Amino acid sequence: MTTVRTLFDAAATTSEGRGLALRRVAILALVCVLPVALRDYQLSLVTTALIAALGALALTLVTGFVGLVTAGNSALLALGAYGAAIGAVQLELPFLVVLVGSVLVGAAVGLLAGLPALRVSGIYLAIATLALHFILIFVFNEYQTRAVGSAGFFLPAASIGGLTIDTAIEWYVVLVVVVLATWRLVENLKKSRFGRAWMLIRDTPLAAASQGISLPAYKLAAFVVSSAIISMSGTFLAYFQQAVYIENFTLELAIQYIAMIIIGGMGSSGGAIAGACFVVLLPPMLSRAIALLPSDAVVAGFLQQNLGDFQLIIYGTLVVVFLIWRPDGLAGLGQRLAALRVRSGKGAR
């Protein structure tokens, strides 16, 4: 209930406050309508986007708040997924135990992954975390090959207190609650002294150090929290798909997560969710749009044959556009539109 109530807070005593409240009501209405309006397959795509939103929120915390560039997101996602495979398949542990374990292991690995951030930054930190990606992926690949072969692991259905989560709508409800709770956690961290310190480190590290902020401690804390959330996201992904195989966790996936927070708006938790939904849902939407074209059209055949390349072109173009002309991303665009509506409403009076 506390998480839901946060959608309606922010005083409505001003026009901007009322606009914010209306946007949150609209989002809640959309969340409630989707299970009724969508088919199971479509709802599963939305659920996949919600799982990606968890990773985007985590990346926003370490990159958007602290300004630390990392390319290890896919490896940490694999960490949670293979942790789920080991816990559920080989150790036969309950879902909640596996979930808590993945969070703790992710936090521990995040502590190790954050150590290079104490010495380097920028592109050098990205290269260091890229090394983490290749190391973890190599380890998991070897483990999978020796344990079950190339087919990968097949997980049982998740269950909580005797309730089995195995339908599209059940997974949707669970992930909506988890994403809202994670969003609230990230927002609270942003407004806390940790968030203020992180953003000061991002903007002016020397000023942060001069005010007594321990740069190493705060950087490591960001990596720990972020890695724990991404690992949790990997566990949800494994249980949702009920399968884990190494081909899912590529370097391209890590780049997609970076694209999510750039398109959504760097440093915006709401933008991270919007960017994740945009990036994940864009391919099926493009496929559907191309399918509606006349089958004898030359353009339709060309697009169908080169759909993957076409998607990458769109990703790259959007990232460049948002970096140059709209660095605040979808979140900033939404705020600008809301401000225009408020001004037009005042003008009408």
TORGU-653346 format. One record per residue (C-alpha): x, y, z. Coordinates in nm, 4 decimals, decimal comma. Layout:
BEGIN
<<X; Y; Z>>;
...
REM end
This chain:
BEGIN
<<0,0000; 0,0000; 0,0000>>;
<<0,2858; 0,2369; 0,0784>>;
<<0,4293; 0,1869; -0,2702>>;
<<0,0948; 0,2556; -0,4371>>;
<<0,0329; 0,5652; -0,2250>>;
<<0,3581; 0,7141; -0,3496>>;
<<0,1958; 0,7426; -0,6911>>;
<<-0,0462; 0,9992; -0,5494>>;
<<0,1784; 1,2037; -0,3241>>;
<<0,3405; 1,5321; -0,4251>>;
<<0,1021; 1,8085; -0,3268>>;
<<-0,1604; 1,9064; -0,5758>>;
<<-0,1799; 2,2645; -0,4466>>;
<<-0,0039; 2,4023; -0,7567>>;
<<-0,0660; 2,3463; -1,1268>>;
<<0,2565; 2,1495; -1,1624>>;
<<0,1609; 1,9381; -0,8619>>;
<<-0,1793; 1,8634; -1,0136>>;
<<-0,0136; 1,7734; -1,3433>>;
<<0,2201; 1,5329; -1,1662>>;
<<-0,0701; 1,3738; -0,9806>>;
<<-0,2641; 1,3335; -1,3061>>;
<<0,0342; 1,1669; -1,4745>>;
<<0,0652; 0,9209; -1,1883>>;
<<-0,3067; 0,8432; -1,2000>>;
<<-0,2757; 0,7851; -1,5757>>;
<<0,0202; 0,5488; -1,5215>>;
<<-0,1691; 0,3539; -1,2550>>;
<<-0,4733; 0,3304; -1,4836>>;
<<-0,2531; 0,1997; -1,7658>>;
<<-0,0964; -0,0593; -1,5339>>;
<<-0,4450; -0,1830; -1,4353>>;
<<-0,5808; -0,1872; -1,7929>>;
<<-0,2942; -0,3766; -1,9588>>;
<<-0,3789; -0,7239; -1,8172>>;
<<-0,7323; -0,6883; -1,9513>>;
<<-0,6444; -0,5352; -2,2880>>;
<<-0,3460; -0,7529; -2,3850>>;
<<-0,3160; -1,1183; -2,4783>>;
<<-0,0847; -1,3502; -2,2863>>;
<<0,1976; -1,3160; -2,5394>>;
<<0,1745; -0,9376; -2,5401>>;
<<0,1566; -0,9299; -2,1612>>;
<<0,4688; -1,1479; -2,1481>>;
<<0,6524; -0,8899; -2,3592>>;
<<0,5488; -0,6173; -2,1151>>;
<<0,6670; -0,8356; -1,8254>>;
<<1,0030; -0,8795; -1,9984>>;
<<1,0229; -0,5013; -2,0259>>;
<<0,9520; -0,4719; -1,6521>>;
<<1,2388; -0,7113; -1,5773>>;
<<1,4634; -0,4962; -1,7968>>;
<<1,3387; -0,1902; -1,6076>>;
<<1,4902; -0,3330; -1,2882>>;
<<1,8313; -0,3462; -1,4540>>;
<<1,7842; 0,0026; -1,5993>>;
<<1,6984; 0,1391; -1,2548>>;
<<2,0137; -0,0188; -1,1158>>;
<<2,2260; 0,1243; -1,3959>>;
<<2,0700; 0,4671; -1,3419>>;
<<2,1852; 0,4540; -0,9829>>;
<<2,5513; 0,3942; -1,0634>>;
<<2,5783; 0,5782; -1,3965>>;
<<2,3074; 0,8433; -1,3752>>;
<<2,3599; 0,9392; -1,0108>>;
<<2,7330; 0,8809; -0,9632>>;
<<2,8532; 0,9183; -1,3227>>;
<<3,0420; 0,5867; -1,3285>>;
<<3,0352; 0,4198; -1,6714>>;
<<3,0023; 0,0426; -1,6483>>;
<<2,9700; -0,2292; -1,9121>>;
<<2,9228; -0,5224; -1,6739>>;
<<2,5416; -0,5213; -1,6655>>;
<<2,4961; -0,8301; -1,8818>>;
<<2,7442; -1,0275; -1,6705>>;
<<2,5657; -0,9318; -1,3469>>;
<<2,2354; -1,0293; -1,5073>>;
<<2,3928; -1,3667; -1,5885>>;
<<2,5114; -1,3890; -1,2279>>;
<<2,1537; -1,3729; -1,1020>>;
<<2,0263; -1,6099; -1,3693>>;
<<2,2910; -1,8763; -1,3106>>;
<<2,2547; -1,8300; -0,9363>>;
<<1,8866; -1,9137; -0,9854>>;
<<1,9787; -2,2169; -1,1966>>;
<<2,2202; -2,3497; -0,9362>>;
<<1,9867; -2,2793; -0,6458>>;
<<1,6657; -2,4087; -0,8044>>;
<<1,7934; -2,6988; -1,0161>>;
<<2,0966; -2,8348; -0,8342>>;
<<2,0318; -2,7321; -0,4731>>;
<<1,6480; -2,7432; -0,4996>>;
<<1,6068; -2,4304; -0,2876>>;
<<1,2771; -2,2367; -0,2645>>;
<<1,2237; -1,9362; -0,4891>>;
<<1,2463; -1,6736; -0,2126>>;
<<1,5696; -1,8246; -0,0757>>;
<<1,7209; -1,8209; -0,4250>>;
<<1,6077; -1,4606; -0,4733>>;
<<1,7633; -1,3418; -0,1464>>;
<<2,0809; -1,5362; -0,2232>>;
<<2,1109; -1,3731; -0,5665>>;
<<2,0790; -1,0288; -0,4101>>;
<<2,3536; -1,1035; -0,1565>>;
<<2,5875; -1,2593; -0,4133>>;
<<2,5232; -0,9709; -0,6512>>;
<<2,6108; -0,7226; -0,3779>>;
<<2,9348; -0,9095; -0,3022>>;
<<3,0365; -0,9201; -0,6689>>;
<<2,9403; -0,5537; -0,7000>>;
<<3,1819; -0,4739; -0,4195>>;
<<3,4614; -0,6397; -0,6171>>;
<<3,3478; -0,4838; -0,9452>>;
<<3,3535; -0,1395; -0,7855>>;
<<3,7160; -0,1608; -0,6771>>;
<<3,8496; -0,0321; -1,0129>>;
<<3,6284; 0,2761; -0,9680>>;
<<3,8533; 0,3770; -0,6777>>;
<<4,1483; 0,4187; -0,9144>>;
<<4,0088; 0,4922; -1,2607>>;
<<3,7027; 0,6509; -1,4185>>;
<<3,5468; 0,7211; -1,7558>>;
<<3,6465; 0,4950; -2,0429>>;
<<3,9062; 0,3161; -1,8280>>;
<<3,6400; 0,2081; -1,5814>>;
<<3,4215; 0,0910; -1,8697>>;
<<3,7098; -0,1239; -1,9961>>;
<<3,7668; -0,2654; -1,6463>>;
<<3,4004; -0,3642; -1,6113>>;
<<3,4115; -0,5018; -1,9652>>;
<<3,6837; -0,7367; -1,8435>>;
<<3,4453; -0,8450; -1,5668>>;
<<3,1872; -0,9254; -1,8349>>;
<<3,4204; -1,1554; -2,0264>>;
<<3,5456; -1,3268; -1,7102>>;
<<3,1997; -1,4048; -1,5727>>;
<<3,0597; -1,5101; -1,9098>>;
<<3,3566; -1,7449; -1,9601>>;
<<3,3058; -1,8973; -1,6140>>;
<<2,9319; -1,9479; -1,6646>>;
<<2,9846; -2,0916; -2,0114>>;
<<3,2333; -2,3452; -1,8812>>;
<<3,0052; -2,4331; -1,5921>>;
<<2,7036; -2,4802; -1,8182>>;
<<2,9004; -2,6923; -2,0659>>;
<<3,0291; -2,9229; -1,7943>>;
<<2,7002; -2,9449; -1,6013>>;
<<2,4258; -2,9717; -1,8625>>;
<<2,5770; -2,8991; -2,2024>>;
<<2,4759; -2,6385; -2,4572>>;
<<2,1019; -2,6808; -2,3956>>;
<<2,1265; -2,4837; -2,0716>>;
<<1,9303; -2,5127; -1,7479>>;
<<1,5527; -2,5580; -1,7200>>;
<<1,4019; -2,4163; -1,4014>>;
<<1,0849; -2,5133; -1,2161>>;
<<0,8020; -2,2639; -1,1781>>;
<<0,8479; -2,0066; -0,9037>>;
<<0,6280; -2,0433; -0,5978>>;
<<0,5685; -1,8274; -0,2910>>;
<<0,4003; -1,9857; 0,0109>>;
<<0,2416; -2,2594; -0,1978>>;
<<0,1235; -2,0164; -0,4667>>;
<<0,2772; -2,1046; -0,8020>>;
<<0,3578; -1,8178; -1,0378>>;
<<0,3222; -1,9629; -1,3851>>;
<<0,0793; -1,7472; -1,5840>>;
<<0,1402; -1,4258; -1,7730>>;
<<-0,0890; -1,2176; -1,5532>>;
<<0,0604; -1,3544; -1,2285>>;
<<0,4120; -1,2671; -1,3418>>;
<<0,2910; -0,9267; -1,4551>>;
<<0,1429; -0,8481; -1,1131>>;
<<0,4549; -0,9669; -0,9301>>;
<<0,6895; -0,7648; -1,1518>>;
<<0,4752; -0,4504; -1,1300>>;
<<0,4985; -0,4651; -0,7496>>;
<<0,8748; -0,5329; -0,7583>>;
<<0,9440; -0,2527; -1,0095>>;
<<0,7366; -0,0033; -0,8098>>;
<<0,9174; -0,0988; -0,4894>>;
<<1,2574; -0,0712; -0,6604>>;
<<1,1624; 0,2621; -0,8151>>;
<<1,0613; 0,3902; -0,4713>>;
<<1,3910; 0,2664; -0,3259>>;
<<1,5924; 0,4429; -0,5967>>;
<<1,3902; 0,7631; -0,5535>>;
<<1,4413; 0,7570; -0,1759>>;
<<1,8148; 0,7028; -0,2242>>;
<<1,8255; 0,9918; -0,4693>>;
<<1,6653; 1,2270; -0,2163>>;
<<1,8727; 1,1018; 0,0766>>;
<<2,2187; 1,2181; 0,1801>>;
<<2,3594; 0,9266; -0,0211>>;
<<2,1931; 1,0551; -0,3367>>;
<<2,3066; 1,4110; -0,2784>>;
<<2,6612; 1,2904; -0,2170>>;
<<2,6536; 1,0697; -0,5282>>;
<<2,5411; 1,3560; -0,7514>>;
<<2,8004; 1,5895; -0,6023>>;
<<3,0669; 1,3263; -0,6767>>;
<<2,9336; 1,3035; -1,0320>>;
<<2,9373; 1,6798; -1,0903>>;
<<3,2386; 1,8001; -0,8899>>;
<<3,4471; 1,5286; -0,7219>>;
<<3,6883; 1,7808; -0,5710>>;
<<3,4055; 1,9722; -0,4061>>;
<<3,2658; 1,6460; -0,2686>>;
<<3,6019; 1,5494; -0,1215>>;
<<3,6483; 1,8958; 0,0271>>;
<<3,3180; 1,8556; 0,2138>>;
<<3,4352; 1,5382; 0,3813>>;
<<3,2548; 1,2920; 0,1535>>;
<<3,4453; 0,9657; 0,1237>>;
<<3,4595; 0,9092; -0,2511>>;
<<3,5702; 0,5421; -0,2275>>;
<<3,2968; 0,4504; 0,0215>>;
<<3,0161; 0,6171; -0,1718>>;
<<3,1304; 0,4775; -0,5051>>;
<<3,1488; 0,1254; -0,3650>>;
<<2,8050; 0,1670; -0,2051>>;
<<2,6594; 0,2610; -0,5443>>;
<<2,8142; -0,0449; -0,7090>>;
<<2,6916; -0,2745; -0,4304>>;
<<2,3284; -0,1568; -0,4467>>;
<<2,3244; -0,1462; -0,8266>>;
<<2,4763; -0,4934; -0,8656>>;
<<2,2348; -0,6420; -0,6125>>;
<<1,9363; -0,5084; -0,8092>>;
<<2,0726; -0,6282; -1,1448>>;
<<2,1417; -0,9739; -1,0016>>;
<<1,7849; -0,9831; -0,8674>>;
<<1,6640; -0,8902; -1,2152>>;
<<1,8587; -1,1840; -1,3599>>;
<<1,6918; -1,4210; -1,1143>>;
<<1,3464; -1,2965; -1,2131>>;
<<1,4398; -1,3365; -1,5793>>;
<<1,5519; -1,6965; -1,5240>>;
<<1,2356; -1,7965; -1,3388>>;
<<1,0114; -1,6108; -1,5829>>;
<<1,1639; -1,7823; -1,8871>>;
<<1,2202; -2,1066; -1,6898>>;
<<1,5421; -2,1474; -1,8860>>;
<<1,8995; -2,0206; -1,8630>>;
<<2,1576; -2,0412; -2,1397>>;
<<2,4698; -1,8405; -2,2017>>;
<<2,3669; -1,7054; -2,5424>>;
<<2,1212; -1,4703; -2,3689>>;
<<2,3928; -1,2658; -2,1986>>;
<<2,5863; -1,0902; -2,4689>>;
<<2,7820; -0,7675; -2,4798>>;
<<2,5054; -0,6290; -2,7012>>;
<<2,2671; -0,6718; -2,4077>>;
<<2,4939; -0,4574; -2,1895>>;
<<2,4925; -0,1890; -2,4585>>;
<<2,1130; -0,2062; -2,4748>>;
<<2,0929; -0,1300; -2,1031>>;
<<2,3112; 0,1765; -2,1531>>;
<<2,0795; 0,2795; -2,4385>>;
<<1,7810; 0,2439; -2,2036>>;
<<1,9034; 0,5000; -1,9540>>;
<<2,0220; 0,7396; -2,2263>>;
<<1,6907; 0,7278; -2,4125>>;
<<1,4931; 0,7387; -2,0882>>;
<<1,6951; 1,0241; -1,9418>>;
<<2,0230; 1,0018; -1,7544>>;
<<1,9667; 1,0244; -1,3802>>;
<<1,5880; 0,9794; -1,3953>>;
<<1,4396; 0,6675; -1,2349>>;
<<1,1098; 0,7125; -1,4155>>;
<<1,2991; 0,7675; -1,7375>>;
<<1,4894; 0,4422; -1,6819>>;
<<1,1597; 0,2505; -1,6724>>;
<<1,0322; 0,4327; -1,9816>>;
<<1,3599; 0,3712; -2,1662>>;
<<1,3572; 0,0006; -2,0795>>;
<<1,0003; -0,0379; -2,2053>>;
<<1,0882; 0,1519; -2,5234>>;
<<1,3988; -0,0530; -2,6033>>;
<<1,2414; -0,3913; -2,5215>>;
<<0,9076; -0,3290; -2,6926>>;
<<1,0488; -0,1560; -3,0015>>;
<<1,1485; -0,4802; -3,1882>>;
<<0,8039; -0,6494; -3,1659>>;
<<0,6351; -0,3193; -3,2498>>;
<<0,8579; -0,2807; -3,5562>>;
<<0,7892; -0,6393; -3,6588>>;
<<0,4156; -0,5782; -3,6256>>;
<<0,4347; -0,2550; -3,8246>>;
<<0,6331; -0,4238; -4,1042>>;
<<0,3845; -0,7127; -4,1118>>;
<<0,1063; -0,4627; -4,1838>>;
<<0,2814; -0,3450; -4,5006>>;
<<0,1660; -0,4981; -4,8333>>;
<<0,3380; -0,8343; -4,8767>>;
<<0,4352; -0,7546; -5,2349>>;
<<0,6039; -0,4283; -5,1384>>;
<<0,9775; -0,4221; -5,2014>>;
<<1,0349; -0,2143; -4,8881>>;
<<0,8504; -0,4691; -4,6708>>;
<<1,0660; -0,7562; -4,7960>>;
<<1,3852; -0,5589; -4,7453>>;
<<1,2875; -0,4584; -4,3892>>;
<<1,1863; -0,8132; -4,2965>>;
<<1,5178; -0,9530; -4,4175>>;
<<1,7209; -0,6873; -4,2350>>;
<<1,5041; -0,6327; -3,9281>>;
<<1,7878; -0,6854; -3,6771>>;
<<2,0160; -0,4347; -3,8501>>;
<<1,7262; -0,1908; -3,8825>>;
<<1,6649; -0,2098; -3,5070>>;
<<2,0331; -0,1417; -3,4321>>;
<<2,0251; 0,1603; -3,6629>>;
<<1,7224; 0,2958; -3,4755>>;
<<1,8906; 0,2355; -3,1372>>;
<<2,2081; 0,4123; -3,2458>>;
<<2,0227; 0,7045; -3,4024>>;
<<1,8076; 0,7562; -3,0946>>;
<<2,1077; 0,7434; -2,8613>>;
<<2,2880; 1,0087; -3,0691>>;
<<1,9749; 1,2257; -3,0928>>;
<<1,9090; 1,2123; -2,7200>>;
<<2,2743; 1,2710; -2,6286>>;
<<2,3013; 1,5804; -2,8502>>;
<<1,9569; 1,7389; -2,8548>>;
<<1,7655; 1,5802; -2,5671>>;
<<2,0105; 1,4761; -2,2926>>;
<<1,7188; 1,4616; -2,0478>>;
<<1,5609; 1,1838; -2,2575>>;
<<1,2004; 1,0699; -2,2488>>;
<<1,1673; 1,1893; -1,8894>>;
<<1,2629; 1,5439; -1,9849>>;
<<1,0364; 1,5303; -2,2892>>;
<<0,7443; 1,4295; -2,0689>>;
<<0,8169; 1,7137; -1,8271>>;
<<0,8323; 1,9643; -2,1134>>;
<<0,4983; 1,8472; -2,2513>>;
<<0,3426; 1,8677; -1,9048>>;
<<0,4784; 2,2219; -1,8603>>;
<<0,3349; 2,3231; -2,1978>>;
<<-0,0073; 2,1894; -2,0968>>;
<<0,0102; 2,3823; -1,7683>>;
<<0,1025; 2,7055; -1,9482>>;
<<-0,1688; 2,6552; -2,2099>>;
<<-0,4208; 2,5927; -1,9322>>;
<<-0,3231; 2,9175; -1,7620>>;
<<-0,3468; 3,1017; -2,0918>>;
<<-0,6984; 2,9677; -2,1529>>;
<<-0,8110; 3,1262; -1,8270>>;
REM end
